[in-house]
Amino acid sequence: GIHERNSKWSPDGKWVAYISDASGENELHIISQDGKGKPQRITTGADTYYYQMYWSPDSKKLLWADKKLRLRYVDIEKKIITEIAKTDVWEFSQYAWSPDSRWITYAKWINKDINKVYLYSLKDRQTFEVTDDWYDSYNPVFSSDGQYLYFVSNRDFNPIYSRTEWNHAYRDLAKIYLVPLTRKVESPFKPKSDEVAIDSKESKKEKETEEDKEVTVKVEPEGLPDRIIALPINASNYSHLTSAENFLYYTRKGAADEKTQLLVYDFIKQEETDLGEIRGYEISADGKKMLVGKNESYYVIDLPKGKLDLEDALDLSGMEMMLDRRAEWGQIFNECWRQMRDFFYVPNMHGVDWAGVRKRYEPLVPYVNHRADLTYIIGEMIGELNVGHTYVGGGDYPKPERIQTGLLGAELERHSSGYYRIKRLLKGENWNDARRSPLTEVGVDANEGDFILAIDGNSTENMDNIFEHLVNTVGKQVTLTLNSQPQPKGGRDVVVCPISNEQELYYYNRVQTNIKKVTKATDGKVGYIHIPDMGRTGLNEFVKHYYPQLTKKALIIDVRGNGGGNVSPMIIERLRREVVMIAIARNASPSVEPGGTLWGPMIMLADEFSASDGDIVVYRFKKYGLGKVVGKRTWGGVVGIRGTLPLLDDGYLRRPEFSRYDLEGAEWIMEGYGVEPDIYVDNDPAQEYAGIDQQLNRAIEEILKELKTKEKAIPKPPPYPVK
């Protein structure tokens, strides 16, 4: 009935710190590392969600961040909390101690795009800027000798260019940088002398004494941004920096990396070594051991200098506990209530008495008999907030193995003969696995109207259900006996590999049908695009169908059934482009400029299933005056979500965290209402079932009206200049 998380071992090895809600709120606790004795609660009065904490190297303090956008530390003996930074932009997630425990470094959001690195002196209670406002800088850590500050920064600009249009994108912007904390500290990359060095016994003794000295971090704040030095490595995407003597460990997941790589930079040899693929790592306080996570296993190894050799995984089979499910369900209920309290996008909880809601639903929890019951109760509770994107689910419950039924990419019907007939073949894109239609593949001679006489030699004539014989055949070879007549004589055998889902095929056929319909009704003047969501899939559908239709005179953009996402700004940015000139080259046809621009009127189709970013794309379309919207009022759910926070049984809770209001600051927009169409059309279900799309028909009608006055034609070039 208690959630304990984010454990950290103290550098002196005596304590394990963790966050616990034993008090009913998130508080920092410590317990003896051998498990003996009672836990000590270090903080009190928690009023929000706490994020990861880190021990100071002297094991006397804990540093952590919270959802109130504060960065704080606590003295574990005095239990006094000190706030060192606060922001109104976003949460702190990257912060670290100096090796002498007298300084803290952190990255702070100064706007939605830029993090800035700071240093904080515990002694003077002063904050100093390390980086400027121009480049996003983050993940700061001190060197183990206290002479440098390392950090990652996006300041290496090498654009890549789009193949679909003349446009740019930046992928690998980051390198690792270091700052000497005082002017006397030299660059590790300073020019080396080729003079012979005399290493006397005295100098050796002096060196050894120097190394035995306790680290004291000295900082000269003035000029810190001017002392930044780049590590000589390729620009990529770096994170998780850790210093250990003359080595800097870090992870990389750049555009060319399929998985996260662990690397180390040796400052003596001045070379980078790729240690191999990992999921995560942590170095022990004494700098001698490393915990590595890979492929759902963990390994403790000596600090690596070469390629990882991970052989003996930690045996976690003994990590067992006595589970009181009812106590766990009670804790999950309360934590979900707290998470909504702490993360909901407006503090007034939509005017709901949130404490009262908890009192109303909590008496139901003792009657929960299954995780599904708990999910239902939590769903009803968070539903009181009357907002979209309040999702709860997952968790610890039995999940039976799903045995898939093979599908053929066709609509089948039972014939009076008893055999099954192919009523309709679903066309596909057989070069694309997601849209492979088995009966239309090369070498499979199947036609609409053909009879399926047998499956792997088993006659279909007296089968109760043909799909019983396709169970567990997905991706496996199946022999079908086909014939144009319902009789074995003259039958032919074909080999197919059934698919697990025909949804993509039905979608593809629907879009192609709509394209043909629009083309035929407008004499090829009008293009048609359907965008199924505002994620990668939807963006891909837009790109595949937008650019090939740029020579059309008008465009219908269909976002009915759009499942949302976050790419609506990209879609609208392209639709908003305006023609400013005509480009031409010798012997070539003139074309509009800028490229990627459709010159002509547009109409958008929307309905009650245009959801989330599917709402927002319609709002943007109307706000920019790009054309009329035909259909029905959209779904009305635009308060956004991000990833779930951990729950005890690995379930999930989506907390609506960010929303939008109008430019005048007068009202919250879309949420709970949606976006009204300019022309209301509700598809009659009977007509829709019969293949009549009234909404699309009206869109075609309206775009043809607009073409009468808004159709554009590229003018012929003026007389050639004579100079």
N, C-alpha and C positions, 0 to 999 in steps of 0.2 A: 503493500500500500504506500510505498515511498519511492520516488524517482530520484536516484542518485546518478549524477552524470558529470562529464568533463573532469575526470580525475587527473591529478598531477602529483608526482612524487617530489618531495622537497629535495633541494640539492644536497643537504646534509644527510639525507637518507632516513630521517626520523619520522617524517609525516607523509601522509597522503591527503591532499586537499581535494575537495569535490564540492559540487553544488547539489543541495538537497532541498526537497520541499517538505521535510518532516514537520516543519512548523505550520505548513499550509501555504507558505510562500517560498520563493527561491532564496536561499541564504547560503553563504560560504561556510563550509565545515572543514575541520581537520580531524584525522584519527591517526593513532599510532600505526606505523607501517606494518607492525606485526599483528595488527587486528585486536590487540588487547586494550582494555579500557573503553570508556564511552567516548563517542564523538564529541568534539567541542564545536559549538556554533560560534563563528567568528563575527558574523554580521547580524544585525537585527533591523527590523523596520523596512524590509524589502517591499517595494511597491511596483515592481515591473520585472520583466524577463532579464535574466543574467546570461552573459556570454562567457566564453572561455577565460579562465584566469591563469596567471603565470606567477610562479614564485620569484622573489628576488634572490640573487645568488647567495646572500647571507642567510636565507631561509627565515627571514623575519617579517616579510611583507608579502601580500598578494595583490596583484594588479588585474583588473577586469573591466569590461565594458557592459553597458546595458541598453535596453530599448528606449530609455529616456535620453539617449544619445549623449551619455556621460562616460568619461574615462576616469576611474577612481582606483585608489589603492587603500589597503587597510593594514595596520600594524597588528599582528596576530596576538601580541601580548596585551597591548593597551586597548585593542579593538576600536581604535579611532580611525574613521574613514576620512580620506582626503581626496577631494575632487581636483583633478589636474587639467581637465579640458572638457568642453561641452560644444556641441555644434547644433545647428538647426537644419542641416542638409541631409545627412544619413549617418548610419551607425559606424562606430569605430570597430574595426576588425583586425587591425595590425598594430601591435604595440609590443615593446620589449624592454628589458632591463639592461643597464650597463653592468659589466662584470664586477664593479665595486659596489653595486646596489645604490649608488648615489644619483643616478640619472635614469630617466625614462625617455625612450624615443617612440614616436607614434606617427601614423599617417592620418590626416584629418581632411575630410571633404570640405573644400572651400566653395564649390559649386557642384552641380550634378555631373560634371565631366572631369574635374581636377582634384586630385589629392595632393596635399602638401605635407612634407616631412618636417617634424618639429623635435626639439630637445627640451626636456624639462628638468630643472635642477631641484632635487628634493630639499637641499639645504637652503637655497635662496628663494625657493618657490617662484622661480622665473621660467618663462618659456622663450625659446629662441627658434627662429626660422632657419631651416637648413636648405630648403629649395625655394624656388620662386613660383609665381603664379602661372607661368607659361606652359610647363610640362607636367603631366600627370606623374606623380612620384609616390611610391608606396613600398610596403614590406621592408621597413628599416630594421637593421640589427647592428649591434656593436661588434667589433672584432674582439676576439677573446683576450687580446692584450690591451684593449681599451684605447688604442690609438686612432682607430678609424671607425667611421660609420658607413655601413654598406646599405644600399637600397636599390630598388628597381625603378626605372623611369622610362616613359614612352617618349623618346626624343630622337629616334632614328627613322627618318622619313624616306621610305622607298615604296612608292605607290605601285600597285598592279593595276592593269587596265582591263576593263570588261570586254568580252567578245560580243556581247549583244548590242552595245552602244558605246559611244565615246564617253566613258565615265571611269572614275577611279575608285579604288578602295585601298585601305591600309591594313595589312594583316599583322606582320611581325614588327612592332614598333619599339619593343623594349630591349634594353641592355641592362647589365648590372653596373652600378657606379659606386664609387667610394669617395669619402671626404676625410682628409686628415683633420683631426679635431683641433690641432694647434698648428701654428705656422712652422714650428720646429720639426714636426713630423714630416719626413720625406716621402715622396711618391715611391711606391714599390716598383715603379717602372722607370725610375730615373736612369740616365745613361750610366753604364758600368765602366769603370776604369780597367784598362788592361795592364796596369802596373802590378808588380809582384807585391803581395801583402805579406808583412812580417808578423807572424802569429806567435808572439812570445808567451812564455809561461804566465807572466804577469797579466797579459791581456786575456788569456784563457780564464784565469782565476777571476778576473774582473767580469768577464762575460757570464760565468757561472753564477756569480753573486747577483748580477743584474737579473738573471732569469729567475732566481729564487725570490726576488722581491714581490711583495703583494701588489696587485694591479691597482693603480689609482688613475681614474679617468680625469683628464684635464681638458677643458673646452675653452677655446677662444672664439666666442660667437661671431665677432666681427669678421666679415669676409668669408663665412662658411660657403655660401653659394658660388663663390669665385674659386673655391679650391676643389671643385668636383672633378673627378678623374674617371674615365670609362675603363671598365675591364675589357681587355682585347678579345672579345668573343663575338660571335655572330648575333645580329639582332633576331630576336625570337619572342617567346612569351615565357617569362621566368617567375618563379615564386619559391617560397619556403627556404629562405636563406638561413644558413647556420654556420657560424665561424668556429673553427677548432684549430688552434695554433696557427700554422702557416697555410691552412687549407680553408677554403670556403666551399661548402656544400650547397647545392640548390637543385631545384627541379625545373624541367623545361617541357613545355607542350606547345610547340610552334605549329605553323601551318604544315610543315613537312613531317611532323611527328604523329604517328597513329595513336601512340599511348605515351603517358608521362615517363620521362627519362630522368634518372638521377645523375648528376654530374658533380665533379669536384675540380676546383681550380687550385693548383699548387703555385704559391707565390714565390717559392724558391726556384723551381724550375721554370716558372712562368708559362705553364701549359695547362690546358683543360683536358680532362679525361671523362669520357662517357662511361658511367659505371653500369648502365643497363636500365631496363624497364622496371618500374615499381608503381605501387599505388600510393604510398606515402612513407615517411620516415621520421624518426626523432633520435637525437643524439643525447646520451646520458650526460648528467651534470659534470662528471669528471672528464668528459671528452674522449672516453676510451671505447665506448660501445655504441652501437646503433641498432635501433629497432626498425625493421623494414617490413612493410606490408606489401604483399603481392599475391594476386590470385586467391583472395579470401584466406590467406594464411599469413602468419607472422614469423619473423626470424630475428634472433639476437645475434649480431656478428661483431667482430672487431671492426674498428673504424676503417672502412675500405679505402684503398688507394688505386685499386685496379678493378677489372670487371667483376661484378658480383657473382659469387658462387653460393647460391642459396640451396642448401641441402637439408638441414635438420630444422623443420618447422616446429614452432612451439606446440606442444601437445595440450590442447585446450579441452580435451574430452572430459577432464575432471571438473570443469566449471559447471557445477550443478547447483540447483537451489530448490528449496521447497516452495512451491507456488500456490498461493492463496488467490485464486482467480477473482473472487468477489472483492477482496481488498484491492487487487490490481485494477479492477473495473472502476471502483470508487475513485482511485487515484487518477485514472485516465479521464474520468468525467470532470473532476475538479481542475485538472491541468488544462483541459480543453476550454473550460470556462475562463480560466485565468488568461490563457493565450488570446482569446477573443478580447478580453478586457484590456490587455496590454498592446495589442496590435491593430485593433479595429481602426479604420481610417479616420474616424471622427471621435473625439473623446466623449461626446454626449450619447454614444451608443444608439443613435437614431431616436433619442428620447425614451428609450426602453429602460425600465428599472432593472438593471442587469443583476444586481444583488437579489432582487425579488424573483427574477427568473430562475436563478440558481435554487432558491428555496422552494420554488414550485416544482422543479423537475427532480431535485435530489432525492425525494422520497421514493421515486420509482427505481432508483439504482439497486437497492437490495433485492428487487424482484427480477433482476437480469439473470438469465440462465445460459446465455450464449453471447459471444462477441457481437453477433448480428443484432441482438436486442440492445446492447449498449450503443452501437452505431445508430440505431433508430432513435433512441432517446436523445443522444447528443445532436442528431440531425434536427429533431423537433425543437430542441432548446435553441440552437443557433439560428433556426428558422424564424424565431421571434424577432430577429434583427431586421427582417424584411429587406434582404439584400441578396444580390446574385453572388455566385462564386463561393458560397459557404459549403464546402464539400468536406465530408468526413467518411472514412472507410478504412479498409485494410485491417491489419492486426492479426492476432494469433487465433486462427480458427482452422478447422480441417479443410484442406483444399484437395478434393479428389482429382485424380489424373484425368485429363480431358483427352478422349480418343476422338480424333478428327474423322469426319466423313469426307471422302473424296467427291469432288464436284467436277463436272465436265465442261462448264462454260456454255450451257445450253438449257433451254426450257424444254422439258419432256412432257409428253401426255400419253395416257393409256389408250391404246387402240382397241377396237372391238375384238380384234384377233387375240388379245391378251398381251401382245408385244408392246414395247414402248417406242414411240415415234418422236423424232427430233422436231419439235414445233418451231423452235427459233434458235439459231446459232448466235451467240454473243461474240461480236467481232472484238479482237484485241490488238495489242501491240506486242507481237510474240518475241520481239527482241528485248522486251522489258519483262522481267520475271513477275513484277507486281501486276501486270496486265496480260499474262499469258492465257490464251484460250485454247485448251487442249485439243478440241475437235477441229480447230482451224489451222493447226500447225502443219508445216511442210511435211508431206508424206502421209498425212491422215486425210484420206479421201472421204470426208463426211459432208453431207448436204442436208439442208432443211427438207424434211419429208422422209428422210431415211429412217429405217426401223433398226433399233438395237435388239438383235435376236438373242445375244448371249454375252455374258461377262465371264471371262476366263473359262469358257466352255459350259457355263451354267445357263440354261435357257431362261429367258426372261418371261416366257409365255405364261407361266403360272406363279411367278414371283408375287408375294404380297406387296413388296415395296422394293423397287430397284436399288434404292440407296442402302438397303441392308447389305448388299453385296459390294458396296463401295466403302464400307467402314474400314478405317485404318489403311487406306490406299493412297493417301496424299504423298505425292512425289515418288510413288512406286509404279512400276510398269504394270499396266492392266491391258488385257487383250479383249477388244470388243468385236463382236461379229455383227456387221452391218449389211443391210440389203435395202434396195429401193422398194421391195415388196415384202409383205409380212409372211415370209416363208423361208425355210432354211436353204432351199435350192437357190443357187446363185449368190449365196452370201460370201462376204469377204472379211478377213480378219485384219484389224488395225491395232497398233499398239499405242496407247496414250499414257500420260502421267497426270492423274487428276490433281486438282488444286484444292486448297482448303477454304477459299473464300471467293465468291463471285462479285463482291461489292464493287471492286474497282472496275470490273468489266461492265456492270450495269451503269456505273457512273460514266465511263468512257463512251458507251453507246448513247446515253442520254445527251451528252455534250455534242457528239457528232451529229445526232439527229437535229438538235437545235441550230447548229451551224448551217446545216443543209436547209433547214426551214427558213432561217433569216436570209440566207443567200438567194434562195428561190423567190421569196416574197419581195426582195428589194433589187432584183436583177443584179445581184453581186455587189451592190454599192455599200452595203452595211456589214460590218464585222460583228462577231459575237464572241464573248469571253465569259466563261464561268469560273469563279474563284471559290473553291470549296471551303477554304479556311484562310486565316491570316498568319500561317506558319510557312514552313519550307514547301509543303505540298502546294498550298495556294499560290505562293510566289512562283513556284515552278510552272504551274498551270497558266498564270498570268504571262510569264515570260515566253512560254511556248506558243501562246496564241496572240499576244499583243504585237510583237515585232513583225510576224509574217502578214499582219493585216493593216500595216501602217499606210498602205496605199488606198485603203478604203475611204469612202467619203464620210462615213459616220460609224459610230460604235455603240453597241449595247453591252454594258458590263453587268453581269448577273451575279449578285452575291446572296441569292436565296439559299437558305440552308448553310450559310457560312458559319463554321464552328469557332471562329475567333482565333486569336493569336496576338501578334504585335507588329505586323509589317504594313499596316495601313498607311503610315507616312510615306513609305517607299512607293506604294501603288499610286497614291494621290499625287505625289511629286511628279511622277511621269505623266499622269493625266492632265496636270495643270500646265504643262509646257505650252508656250505660245510661239507660233511661227513669227520670225522677225525678218527673214530674207529668203531668197531663193539661191541655191548653189548650183553651179553647172561647170562641167569640164568639156574639153574638146571631144566631139563625137558622142557625148553622153547626154542622157536625158536630164533635165533640170529636176531638182528635188528640194524639199523644204528644209530650212535650217532654223533652229537646231535639229539634229537628227533625233530619231526616237520620238517624234512628235506626230500625233494624229491631227490633221487639219480638217476639222469639221465638228458637227454637233455630237453630243453623247447623251445617252439615257442609262440610268441605273435601275436594275430590278432588285427589289428587296422584299422580304416577308417576315413573319413572326419568328422564323427560325434563323434570321440573320442576327448572330449573337456576339456579344463581347466586342472584340475588335471588328466584328461584322456590323455591330451598331455604329462603331466609331467611323468606319470607312464611309458609311452613308451620311453621317453628320458632316464629315469633312467635305464630301462631294457637294452637299447642299450649301454649306457655309461658303465655299469658294465659287458657288454659282456655276458649276460645271455642266449642269443640265438638270432635267426633271428626274424625279424618282417615281417609279411606278410599282405598285404592289400593295403591301400591307405594312402597318407599323412594326418596327423591328422589336426584338426581344426585350431590350432594356436592362442589360446587366453589364456595367462597365467599371465597377470597382475592382481593381486589379489584384492579382495574387502572385505569390512566388512560391518557392519550395517549402515543404513542410518542415516543422521542427520535430526532433525525436520524441516519440511516445514510448512508453515501457514495452509495448508488444509490437513495435514497428508499424503501427497503424499511421494514418495520416490525417491531418486537419489543415484545410486551406482557409486562411484568414484574409478576408478582403482588406487590403492595406492602403490602396491609393486610388484616388478618383479625380474628377475634373469638374470645373465650373466655368461659366461663360466669361468672355473677355471683359464684361462690364462689372464682374464681381457681384452679380445680382442673384444668380441661382445656380444650383447644382444641375448638371445637364445629363440627360439620357437615363440615368439609373432609375429603375422602377417604372419607366415610361417608354423609352425607346425613341425612335425617330419617325416622324410622320412622313408618309409619301406625299408627293404633289398630286398624284392621281391614284385614287384608291381602287384597287381591283382585288377581289377575293375569288380565288379559283374554286369553282363548284366541284366538289369531290367526284361526282358521277362523270362530269365531263373530263376531269383530269384522268380518271381511271380509263376513260375511252381514248386518251391520248391527246385531248384538246387542252392546250395551255393558254388560258384566257389572259394571264398576265403578260406572257411573251407576245401574244397576238396584239395586245394593246401597246406594248412597247414598240413593236414594228409599225403599228399605225401612227404612233406619235413621232417616231424618228423620220418616217416618210413625209409627214407634215413639215417637220423642221428642215428637211432637205430642200423643200421648195424655195425657202428663203435663205438658207444658211450653207448650201452646198458650195464648196470651194473648188476652184480649178487653178492649177499652176499656170500663170501667164507665160506667154512666149517671151523669149529674151528680147530686150530692146536692140536697136541697131548696134552692131559691133563697134567698139570705140576706135577712132582713128587718131593717133597721137604723133 
